[in-house]
Amino acid sequence: MRAVGSCPLGAATTLDELTRDPHARLALLRAHEPVSWLPELDGWLVTRRDLALSVMRDAATFTVDDPRFSTAQVVGPSMLSLDGDPHTRHREPFAAPFRPRAVHDGFASFIEREVDRLITALEPARAAELRRGFAGPLAVAVVTEALGLVGTTADTVLRWYDAIVRSVSDLTAGRAAGPAGGAAYAQLRDAVVTTIASRGAASLLGSAAGRLTPPEVASNAAVLMFGGIETVEAMITNALLHLLRHPAQLALVRADVDLLDGAIEESLRLEPGAAVVDRYATRDTVLGPAAVRRGELVTVSLAGANRDPAVFPDPDRFDIRRENARLQLAFAQGPHYCIAAHLARLEARIALQRLLQRLPALRLDPDRPAAPHGLVFRKPPALHVLWDTLA
């Protein structure tokens, strides 16, 4: 057990505070203890951007390949939980379909149709909850389309996802995971095997099967499903919340839709859907002011790094014209940079543009306030909105 005298702010930091509203505490840590030992975390928390980058880019010193990595305990080794040559072998078969041109050509029309279908279903009501009523269903539909699982519906994918996420969350919190996550993953694995046999190299999974075993393809499919639903749902929901909370910024976007890309980047900076990423030290090392021991948990606060005033002046302000907003780290950095970042951005842009076009006077429901919440994944539990109908 580490002594906490050298990190008094970390010793006073609670996971509950970081779950509810972390930004004031993260700013304090970043200014005075940028690598701080948190007893409640039983690990280090990195909040300064330059130090965060050094951790994420140095997979030899700070690895994900550790038995404590909770996702791997549920779905097995994957591109998310491996480093070095094994990581490259798992990631490369999936890389080509997620390059910018391939993403636009392969997904733009599908996303537009799905967004319009979802809005058409909502439109007459003049009120809705847009996290699980819009952002979540869109993310699930796109993941289902991308994976191309034979005989599988979006509802089935969502059921698998919910069960796997619960198991991963239980393990992360130090609890035993129930059987539902393992059962869901087994069903996903069976669907992957069926898809490979039925569709061959014509599918994303089938083309990967030429270089990976079927269980390895399934593990990576689970990771793509997890990231493509959890973080994209958060990305769209958080961006809507930021725009609707700032009418002047929203007016700028309405007047010039090209500013929407900047709004998305600025929202990712202020409230990344994945607030932290975990690494484990492979050797004793010095990180900024801290002497990190081999085997210790090193958690990078993407939320903290994204508000580093040394990089982002007036860091708590939502400014869709911020010139360097794309320096945000919501998609991580280094070898584990999000493989589907281009697809996530395309989903968010189409979703927001269509919502603002089709739902006049879209606004937050004043009787049902929303705020981001969560330690690892941050988004409002619900986002209730109102709009007018066209005469």
Sine and cosine of phi, psi and omega as CSV:
sin_phi,cos_phi,sin_psi,cos_psi,sin_omega,cos_omega
0.00,0.00,0.77,-0.64,-0.04,-1.00
-0.97,0.23,0.56,-0.83,0.19,-0.98
-0.95,0.30,0.58,-0.82,-0.10,-1.00
-0.95,-0.33,0.12,0.99,-0.07,-1.00
-0.88,0.48,-0.54,0.84,-0.04,-1.00
-0.99,0.17,-0.15,0.99,0.00,-1.00
-0.75,-0.66,0.91,0.42,-0.06,-1.00
-0.90,0.44,-0.55,0.84,0.03,-1.00
-0.93,0.36,-0.64,0.77,0.06,-1.00
-0.90,0.44,-0.62,0.78,0.00,-1.00
-0.90,0.43,-0.47,0.88,-0.01,-1.00
-1.00,-0.04,0.00,1.00,-0.04,-1.00
-1.00,0.02,0.77,-0.64,0.01,-1.00
-0.95,-0.30,0.48,-0.88,0.06,-1.00
-0.92,0.39,-0.48,0.88,0.05,-1.00
-0.89,0.45,-0.68,0.74,0.03,-1.00
-0.89,0.45,-0.68,0.74,0.00,-1.00
-0.93,0.37,-0.43,0.90,0.04,-1.00
-0.98,0.22,-0.67,0.74,-0.11,-0.99
-0.98,0.19,-0.88,0.48,-0.07,-1.00
-0.48,-0.88,1.00,0.03,-0.24,-0.97
-1.00,0.08,-0.20,0.98,-0.35,-0.94
-0.95,0.31,-0.59,0.81,0.05,-1.00
-0.91,0.41,-0.67,0.74,0.03,-1.00
-0.91,0.40,-0.66,0.75,0.02,-1.00
-0.89,0.46,-0.62,0.78,0.04,-1.00
-0.90,0.44,-0.65,0.76,0.03,-1.00
-0.90,0.44,-0.71,0.70,0.04,-1.00
-0.89,0.45,-0.71,0.70,-0.04,-1.00
-0.86,0.50,-0.62,0.79,-0.04,-1.00
-0.97,0.26,-0.54,0.84,-0.16,-0.99
-0.87,-0.50,-0.50,0.86,0.01,-1.00
-0.66,-0.75,0.95,0.32,-0.12,-0.99
-0.91,0.43,-0.34,0.94,0.22,-0.98
-0.80,-0.60,0.97,-0.22,-0.18,-0.98
-0.86,-0.51,0.64,-0.77,0.06,-1.00
-1.00,0.08,0.86,-0.52,0.02,-1.00
-0.95,-0.30,0.95,-0.32,0.01,-1.00
-0.83,0.56,-0.62,0.79,-0.01,-1.00
-0.91,0.41,-0.45,0.89,0.05,-1.00
-1.00,0.04,-0.36,0.93,-0.15,-0.99
0.81,0.58,0.68,0.73,-0.01,-1.00
-0.14,-0.99,-0.01,-1.00,0.02,-1.00
-1.00,0.01,0.56,-0.83,0.12,-0.99
-0.87,-0.49,0.83,-0.56,-0.04,-1.00
-0.97,-0.25,0.84,-0.55,-0.10,-0.99
-0.86,-0.51,-0.18,0.98,-0.01,-1.00
-1.00,-0.05,0.65,-0.76,-0.16,-0.99
-0.89,0.45,-0.70,0.71,-0.05,-1.00
-0.89,0.45,-0.61,0.79,0.02,-1.00
-0.95,0.30,-0.59,0.81,0.08,-1.00
-0.87,0.50,-0.70,0.72,0.02,-1.00
-0.88,0.47,-0.66,0.75,-0.03,-1.00
-0.90,0.44,-0.58,0.82,0.04,-1.00
-0.93,0.36,-0.75,0.66,-0.10,-1.00
-0.94,0.35,-0.46,0.89,-0.03,-1.00
-1.00,0.05,-0.25,0.97,-0.08,-1.00
-0.95,-0.32,0.98,0.20,-0.04,-1.00
-0.94,0.33,-0.32,0.95,0.03,-1.00
-0.95,0.32,-0.53,0.85,-0.02,-1.00
-0.99,-0.13,-0.55,0.83,-0.04,-1.00
-0.82,-0.57,0.98,-0.20,-0.17,-0.99
-0.95,-0.30,0.37,-0.93,0.20,-0.98
-1.00,-0.08,-0.21,0.98,-0.13,-0.99
-0.99,0.13,0.99,0.11,-0.07,-1.00
-0.55,-0.84,0.61,-0.79,-0.03,-1.00
-0.86,0.51,-0.36,0.93,-0.01,-1.00
-0.98,0.21,-0.19,0.98,-0.05,-1.00
-0.91,0.41,0.93,-0.38,-0.26,-0.97
-0.93,0.37,-0.60,0.80,-0.04,-1.00
-0.88,0.47,-0.65,0.76,-0.01,-1.00
-0.91,0.42,-0.46,0.89,0.03,-1.00
-0.92,0.39,-0.42,0.91,-0.03,-1.00
-1.00,-0.10,-0.70,0.72,-0.13,-0.99
-0.92,-0.39,0.00,1.00,0.02,-1.00
1.00,0.06,0.03,-1.00,-0.03,-1.00
-0.90,0.44,0.62,-0.78,-0.02,-1.00
-0.43,-0.90,-0.03,-1.00,0.06,-1.00
-0.87,0.50,-0.41,0.91,0.00,-1.00
-0.96,0.27,-0.47,0.88,-0.18,-0.98
-0.86,-0.51,0.29,0.96,0.03,-1.00
-0.81,-0.58,0.39,-0.92,0.08,-1.00
-0.75,-0.66,0.17,-0.99,0.05,-1.00
0.93,0.38,-0.53,-0.85,-0.05,-1.00
-0.87,0.49,-0.65,0.76,0.05,-1.00
-0.87,0.50,-0.62,0.78,0.04,-1.00
-0.88,0.47,-0.72,0.69,0.00,-1.00
-0.87,0.49,-0.67,0.75,-0.01,-1.00
-0.89,0.45,-0.60,0.80,0.01,-1.00
-0.98,0.21,-0.55,0.84,-0.12,-0.99
-0.99,0.11,-0.67,0.74,-0.15,-0.99
-0.85,0.52,-0.61,0.79,0.00,-1.00
-0.89,0.45,-0.29,0.96,-0.03,-1.00
-0.97,-0.24,-0.04,1.00,-0.19,-0.98
-0.96,0.29,-0.70,0.71,-0.15,-0.99
-0.84,0.54,-0.70,0.71,-0.03,-1.00
-0.91,0.41,-0.21,0.98,-0.05,-1.00
-0.95,-0.30,0.21,0.98,0.13,-0.99
-0.97,0.25,0.39,-0.92,-0.18,-0.98
-0.80,0.60,-0.77,0.63,-0.05,-1.00
-0.90,0.43,-0.68,0.73,0.00,-1.00
-0.90,0.43,-0.61,0.79,0.03,-1.00
-0.89,0.45,-0.75,0.66,-0.03,-1.00
-0.89,0.45,-0.74,0.67,-0.04,-1.00
-0.92,0.40,-0.57,0.82,-0.11,-0.99
-1.00,0.04,-0.39,0.92,-0.19,-0.98
-0.79,-0.62,-0.35,0.94,-0.15,-0.99
-0.84,0.54,-0.75,0.66,-0.04,-1.00
-0.90,0.43,-0.66,0.75,0.02,-1.00
-0.89,0.47,-0.71,0.71,-0.01,-1.00
-0.88,0.47,-0.68,0.73,0.01,-1.00
-0.87,0.49,-0.70,0.71,0.01,-1.00
-0.90,0.44,-0.67,0.74,-0.04,-1.00
-0.93,0.36,-0.66,0.75,0.05,-1.00
-0.88,0.48,-0.73,0.69,-0.01,-1.00
-0.90,0.43,-0.61,0.79,0.04,-1.00
-0.89,0.47,-0.70,0.71,-0.02,-1.00
-0.91,0.40,-0.67,0.74,0.00,-1.00
-0.92,0.39,-0.65,0.76,0.02,-1.00
-0.85,0.52,-0.62,0.78,0.03,-1.00
-0.93,0.37,-0.53,0.85,-0.04,-1.00
-1.00,0.09,-0.51,0.86,-0.29,-0.96
-0.78,0.63,-0.73,0.69,-0.10,-0.99
-0.91,0.41,-0.37,0.93,-0.14,-0.99
-0.96,0.27,-0.41,0.91,-0.04,-1.00
0.89,0.46,0.21,0.98,0.06,-1.00
-0.33,-0.94,0.57,-0.82,0.01,-1.00
-0.26,-0.97,0.27,-0.96,0.20,-0.98
-0.97,-0.24,0.89,-0.45,-0.21,-0.98
-1.00,-0.08,-0.13,0.99,0.05,-1.00
-0.95,0.31,-0.91,0.41,0.01,-1.00
-1.00,0.04,-0.14,0.99,0.04,-1.00
-1.00,-0.05,-0.22,0.97,-0.02,-1.00
-0.60,-0.80,-0.88,0.48,-0.10,-1.00
-0.88,0.47,-0.71,0.70,0.00,-1.00
-0.89,0.45,-0.78,0.62,0.03,-1.00
-0.85,0.52,-0.59,0.81,0.05,-1.00
-0.90,0.44,-0.74,0.68,-0.01,-1.00
-0.87,0.49,-0.67,0.74,0.01,-1.00
-0.90,0.44,-0.68,0.73,-0.02,-1.00
-0.89,0.46,-0.67,0.75,-0.02,-1.00
-0.93,0.36,-0.67,0.75,0.05,-1.00
-0.88,0.47,-0.68,0.73,0.02,-1.00
-0.87,0.49,-0.68,0.73,0.04,-1.00
-0.90,0.43,-0.68,0.74,-0.04,-1.00
-0.91,0.42,-0.68,0.74,-0.03,-1.00
-0.97,0.26,-0.51,0.86,0.05,-1.00
0.88,0.48,0.59,0.81,-0.05,-1.00
-0.93,0.37,0.80,-0.60,-0.03,-1.00
-0.92,0.40,0.74,-0.67,0.09,-1.00
0.93,0.36,0.38,0.93,-0.07,-1.00
-0.86,-0.52,0.73,-0.68,0.03,-1.00
-0.99,-0.15,0.21,-0.98,0.06,-1.00
-0.88,0.48,-0.58,0.81,0.02,-1.00
-0.89,0.45,-0.64,0.77,0.03,-1.00
-0.91,0.41,-0.70,0.71,0.02,-1.00
-0.86,0.51,-0.67,0.74,0.01,-1.00
-0.90,0.43,-0.63,0.78,0.02,-1.00
-0.90,0.44,-0.70,0.71,0.05,-1.00
-0.87,0.49,-0.72,0.69,-0.03,-1.00
-0.85,0.52,-0.75,0.66,-0.02,-1.00
-0.86,0.51,-0.67,0.74,-0.02,-1.00
-0.93,0.38,-0.68,0.74,0.00,-1.00
-0.91,0.40,-0.67,0.74,0.01,-1.00
-0.88,0.47,-0.67,0.75,0.02,-1.00
-0.87,0.49,-0.68,0.74,0.00,-1.00
-0.91,0.42,-0.70,0.72,0.02,-1.00
-0.89,0.46,-0.67,0.74,0.00,-1.00
-0.90,0.44,-0.65,0.76,0.03,-1.00
-0.88,0.48,-0.71,0.70,-0.01,-1.00
-0.91,0.42,-0.65,0.76,0.01,-1.00
-0.88,0.47,-0.57,0.82,-0.01,-1.00
-1.00,0.09,0.06,1.00,0.04,-1.00
1.00,0.10,0.22,0.98,0.02,-1.00
-0.98,-0.18,0.38,-0.93,0.09,-1.00
-0.95,0.30,0.68,-0.73,0.01,-1.00
-0.99,0.13,0.68,-0.74,0.07,-1.00
-0.95,0.31,0.04,-1.00,-0.10,-1.00
-0.98,0.21,-0.23,0.97,-0.14,-0.99
-0.90,0.44,-0.64,0.77,-0.02,-1.00
-0.90,0.43,-0.70,0.71,0.03,-1.00
-0.90,0.44,-0.63,0.78,0.02,-1.00
-0.92,0.40,-0.66,0.75,0.03,-1.00
-0.90,0.44,-0.66,0.75,0.01,-1.00
-0.92,0.40,-0.60,0.80,0.04,-1.00
-0.88,0.47,-0.64,0.77,0.04,-1.00
-0.92,0.39,-0.64,0.77,0.07,-1.00
-0.88,0.48,-0.69,0.72,-0.01,-1.00
-0.87,0.49,-0.66,0.75,0.03,-1.00
-0.90,0.44,-0.64,0.77,0.02,-1.00
-0.92,0.40,-0.59,0.81,0.06,-1.00
-0.90,0.44,-0.72,0.70,0.00,-1.00
-0.87,0.49,-0.68,0.73,0.03,-1.00
-0.89,0.45,-0.66,0.75,-0.01,-1.00
-0.91,0.42,-0.69,0.73,0.02,-1.00
-0.88,0.48,-0.69,0.73,-0.02,-1.00
-0.93,0.37,-0.57,0.82,-0.11,-0.99
-1.00,0.09,-0.64,0.77,-0.17,-0.99
-0.94,-0.34,-0.26,0.96,0.07,-1.00
0.86,0.51,-0.53,-0.85,-0.11,-0.99
-0.95,0.31,-0.10,1.00,0.02,-1.00
-0.94,0.33,-0.27,0.96,-0.01,-1.00
-0.96,-0.29,0.31,-0.95,0.06,-1.00
-0.84,0.55,-0.71,0.70,-0.04,-1.00
-0.95,0.32,-0.62,0.79,0.01,-1.00
-0.91,0.41,-0.63,0.78,0.03,-1.00
-0.92,0.39,-0.58,0.81,0.05,-1.00
-0.93,0.37,-0.50,0.87,-0.04,-1.00
-0.92,0.40,-0.26,0.96,0.09,-1.00
-0.94,0.34,-0.28,0.96,-0.06,-1.00
-0.82,-0.57,-0.22,0.98,-0.01,-1.00
-0.80,-0.60,0.39,-0.92,0.09,-1.00
-0.96,0.27,0.38,-0.93,0.03,-1.00
-0.81,0.58,-0.69,0.73,0.07,-1.00
-0.88,0.48,-0.57,0.82,0.04,-1.00
-0.93,0.36,-0.64,0.77,0.08,-1.00
-0.87,0.49,-0.68,0.73,-0.01,-1.00
-0.89,0.45,-0.67,0.74,0.02,-1.00
-0.86,0.50,-0.68,0.73,0.00,-1.00
-0.96,0.29,-0.53,0.85,0.11,-0.99
-0.88,0.47,-0.65,0.76,0.04,-1.00
-0.89,0.46,-0.64,0.76,0.01,-1.00
-0.91,0.41,-0.68,0.73,0.04,-1.00
-0.90,0.44,-0.63,0.78,0.04,-1.00
-0.90,0.45,-0.72,0.69,-0.03,-1.00
-0.87,0.49,-0.80,0.59,-0.03,-1.00
-0.92,0.39,-0.63,0.78,-0.06,-1.00
-0.94,0.34,-0.38,0.93,0.03,-1.00
-0.99,-0.13,-0.83,0.56,-0.13,-0.99
-0.86,0.51,-0.80,0.60,-0.13,-0.99
-0.98,0.18,-0.52,0.86,0.02,-1.00
-0.95,0.31,-0.65,0.76,0.10,-1.00
-0.83,0.56,-0.70,0.71,0.02,-1.00
-0.92,0.40,-0.66,0.75,-0.04,-1.00
-0.87,0.50,-0.72,0.70,-0.01,-1.00
-0.94,0.34,-0.70,0.71,-0.04,-1.00
-0.90,0.43,-0.71,0.70,0.00,-1.00
-0.91,0.42,-0.63,0.77,0.01,-1.00
-0.91,0.42,-0.66,0.75,0.08,-1.00
-0.87,0.49,-0.71,0.71,-0.01,-1.00
-0.87,0.49,-0.71,0.71,0.00,-1.00
-0.89,0.46,-0.71,0.70,-0.02,-1.00
-0.91,0.41,-0.69,0.73,-0.05,-1.00
-0.95,0.30,-0.39,0.92,0.07,-1.00
-0.98,0.20,-0.27,0.96,-0.10,-0.99
-0.80,-0.60,0.99,0.13,-0.09,-1.00
-0.83,0.56,-0.58,0.82,-0.01,-1.00
-0.92,0.39,-0.64,0.77,0.04,-1.00
-0.93,0.36,-0.64,0.77,0.05,-1.00
-0.88,0.48,-0.65,0.76,0.02,-1.00
-0.88,0.47,-0.61,0.79,0.05,-1.00
-0.89,0.47,-0.67,0.74,0.01,-1.00
-0.92,0.40,-0.66,0.76,0.02,-1.00
-0.89,0.46,-0.56,0.83,-0.01,-1.00
-0.98,0.19,-0.44,0.90,-0.04,-1.00
-0.54,-0.84,0.99,-0.12,-0.11,-0.99
-0.89,0.45,-0.35,0.94,0.04,-1.00
-0.90,0.43,-0.32,0.95,0.05,-1.00
-0.97,0.24,-0.12,0.99,-0.03,-1.00
-0.90,0.44,-0.59,0.81,0.02,-1.00
-0.88,0.48,-0.68,0.74,0.05,-1.00
-0.91,0.42,-0.59,0.81,0.04,-1.00
-0.90,0.44,-0.64,0.77,0.02,-1.00
-0.91,0.42,-0.70,0.71,0.01,-1.00
-0.90,0.44,-0.65,0.76,-0.01,-1.00
-0.93,0.38,-0.60,0.80,0.07,-1.00
-0.92,0.40,-0.67,0.74,0.06,-1.00
-0.87,0.49,-0.59,0.81,0.02,-1.00
-0.92,0.40,-0.75,0.66,-0.09,-1.00
-0.95,0.32,-0.57,0.82,-0.09,-1.00
-0.54,-0.84,0.97,0.23,0.04,-1.00
-0.89,0.46,0.65,-0.76,-0.02,-1.00
-0.86,0.51,-0.63,0.78,0.14,-0.99
-0.98,-0.22,0.94,-0.33,-0.14,-0.99
-0.98,0.18,-0.41,0.91,-0.05,-1.00
-0.63,-0.77,0.41,-0.91,0.22,-0.98
-0.75,-0.67,0.59,-0.81,-0.07,-1.00
-0.97,-0.23,0.62,-0.79,0.15,-0.99
-0.69,-0.72,0.24,-0.97,0.01,-1.00
-0.75,-0.66,0.74,-0.67,-0.05,-1.00
-0.94,0.33,0.78,-0.63,0.01,-1.00
-1.00,0.03,-0.19,0.98,-0.02,-1.00
-0.37,-0.93,0.27,-0.96,0.15,-0.99
-0.90,0.44,0.70,-0.71,-0.05,-1.00
-0.41,-0.91,0.26,-0.96,0.08,-1.00
-0.95,-0.30,0.79,-0.61,0.04,-1.00
-0.82,-0.58,0.96,-0.27,-0.09,-1.00
0.83,0.56,-0.83,-0.56,-0.03,-1.00
-1.00,0.10,-0.01,1.00,-0.18,-0.98
-0.95,-0.31,0.61,-0.79,0.15,-0.99
-0.99,-0.15,0.97,-0.26,-0.07,-1.00
-1.00,-0.07,0.72,-0.69,-0.01,-1.00
-1.00,-0.09,0.46,-0.89,0.05,-1.00
-0.81,0.59,0.70,-0.71,0.05,-1.00
1.00,0.01,-0.20,0.98,-0.05,-1.00
-0.97,0.25,0.54,-0.84,0.07,-1.00
-0.96,0.29,0.74,-0.67,0.09,-1.00
-0.83,-0.57,0.95,-0.30,-0.02,-1.00
-0.99,-0.16,0.83,-0.56,0.05,-1.00
-1.00,-0.02,0.84,-0.54,0.07,-1.00
-1.00,0.06,0.99,-0.17,0.08,-1.00
-0.90,0.44,-0.58,0.81,0.04,-1.00
-0.89,0.45,-0.64,0.77,0.04,-1.00
-0.94,0.34,-0.71,0.70,-0.01,-1.00
-0.89,0.46,-0.56,0.83,-0.05,-1.00
-0.95,0.30,-0.20,0.98,0.05,-1.00
-0.90,-0.44,0.45,0.89,0.02,-1.00
-0.95,0.32,0.90,-0.43,-0.06,-1.00
-0.92,0.39,-0.28,0.96,0.06,-1.00
-0.93,0.38,-0.35,0.94,-0.01,-1.00
-0.92,-0.39,-0.61,0.79,-0.09,-1.00
-0.86,-0.50,1.00,-0.07,0.02,-1.00
-0.85,0.53,0.55,-0.83,-0.05,-1.00
0.75,0.66,0.87,0.49,-0.27,-0.96
-0.93,0.37,-0.33,0.95,-0.02,-1.00
-1.00,0.03,-0.05,1.00,-0.04,-1.00
-1.00,0.06,0.69,-0.72,0.09,-1.00
-1.00,0.06,0.95,-0.32,-0.10,-0.99
-0.74,-0.67,0.98,-0.21,-0.09,-1.00
-0.94,0.34,-0.19,0.98,0.06,-1.00
-0.98,-0.17,0.20,0.98,0.01,-1.00
-0.86,0.52,0.83,-0.56,-0.17,-0.99
-0.93,0.36,-0.51,0.86,-0.08,-1.00
-0.93,-0.36,0.40,0.92,-0.05,-1.00
-0.86,0.52,-0.46,0.89,-0.04,-1.00
-0.95,0.31,-0.09,1.00,0.13,-0.99
-0.98,0.20,-0.01,1.00,0.06,-1.00
-0.86,0.51,0.41,-0.91,-0.12,-0.99
-0.93,-0.37,0.42,0.91,-0.06,-1.00
-0.87,0.49,-0.47,0.88,0.02,-1.00
-1.00,-0.09,0.23,0.97,-0.05,-1.00
0.93,0.37,-0.22,-0.98,-0.02,-1.00
-0.47,-0.88,0.19,-0.98,0.04,-1.00
0.98,0.19,-0.37,-0.93,-0.09,-1.00
-0.90,0.44,-0.33,0.94,-0.01,-1.00
-0.98,-0.22,0.38,0.93,0.13,-0.99
-0.82,0.57,0.68,-0.73,-0.11,-0.99
-0.81,0.58,0.86,-0.50,-0.08,-1.00
-0.92,0.39,-0.44,0.90,-0.07,-1.00
-0.95,-0.32,0.47,0.88,-0.03,-1.00
-0.87,0.49,-0.64,0.77,-0.01,-1.00
-0.91,0.42,-0.64,0.77,0.03,-1.00
-0.91,0.40,-0.66,0.75,0.02,-1.00
-0.87,0.48,-0.70,0.72,0.01,-1.00
-0.89,0.45,-0.65,0.76,0.01,-1.00
-0.90,0.44,-0.70,0.72,0.05,-1.00
-0.85,0.53,-0.75,0.66,-0.05,-1.00
-0.90,0.44,-0.67,0.74,-0.04,-1.00
-0.90,0.43,-0.74,0.67,-0.01,-1.00
-0.90,0.43,-0.69,0.73,-0.02,-1.00
-0.87,0.48,-0.75,0.67,-0.05,-1.00
-0.93,0.36,-0.68,0.73,-0.02,-1.00
-0.87,0.49,-0.71,0.70,-0.02,-1.00
-0.93,0.38,-0.64,0.76,0.03,-1.00
-0.87,0.49,-0.72,0.69,-0.03,-1.00
-0.93,0.37,-0.51,0.86,0.03,-1.00
-0.96,0.26,-0.64,0.77,-0.22,-0.98
-0.99,-0.13,-0.29,0.96,-0.03,-1.00
-0.91,-0.42,1.00,-0.07,-0.08,-1.00
-0.88,0.47,0.62,-0.78,0.03,-1.00
0.81,0.59,0.62,0.78,0.07,-1.00
-0.84,0.54,0.75,-0.66,-0.08,-1.00
-0.42,-0.91,0.32,-0.95,0.06,-1.00
-0.94,0.35,0.56,-0.83,0.11,-0.99
-0.97,0.24,0.92,-0.39,-0.08,-1.00
-0.91,0.42,-0.32,0.95,-0.01,-1.00
-1.00,0.01,-0.09,1.00,-0.04,-1.00
-0.68,-0.73,0.97,0.25,-0.09,-1.00
-0.90,0.44,0.44,-0.90,-0.03,-1.00
-0.78,-0.63,0.56,-0.83,0.08,-1.00
-0.45,-0.89,0.59,-0.81,0.05,-1.00
-0.88,0.48,0.52,-0.85,-0.04,-1.00
-0.50,-0.86,0.60,-0.80,0.10,-1.00
0.69,-0.72,0.57,-0.82,0.00,-1.00
-0.99,0.12,-0.76,0.65,-0.03,-1.00
-0.99,-0.13,-0.79,0.61,0.02,-1.00
-0.94,-0.35,0.83,-0.56,-0.12,-0.99
-0.90,-0.44,0.82,-0.58,0.10,-0.99
-0.21,-0.98,0.31,-0.95,0.06,-1.00
-0.91,0.41,0.66,-0.75,0.11,-0.99
-0.84,0.54,-0.50,0.86,0.05,-1.00
-0.44,-0.90,0.50,-0.87,0.03,-1.00
-0.76,-0.65,1.00,-0.09,-0.03,-1.00
-1.00,0.00,0.76,-0.64,-0.06,-1.00
-0.73,-0.69,0.29,-0.96,0.07,-1.00
-0.78,-0.62,0.37,-0.93,0.13,-0.99
-0.42,-0.91,0.17,-0.99,0.02,-1.00
-0.98,-0.18,0.26,-0.96,0.10,-0.99
-0.96,-0.27,0.54,-0.84,0.02,-1.00
-0.95,0.31,0.67,-0.74,-0.01,-1.00
-0.93,0.36,0.00,0.00,0.00,0.00
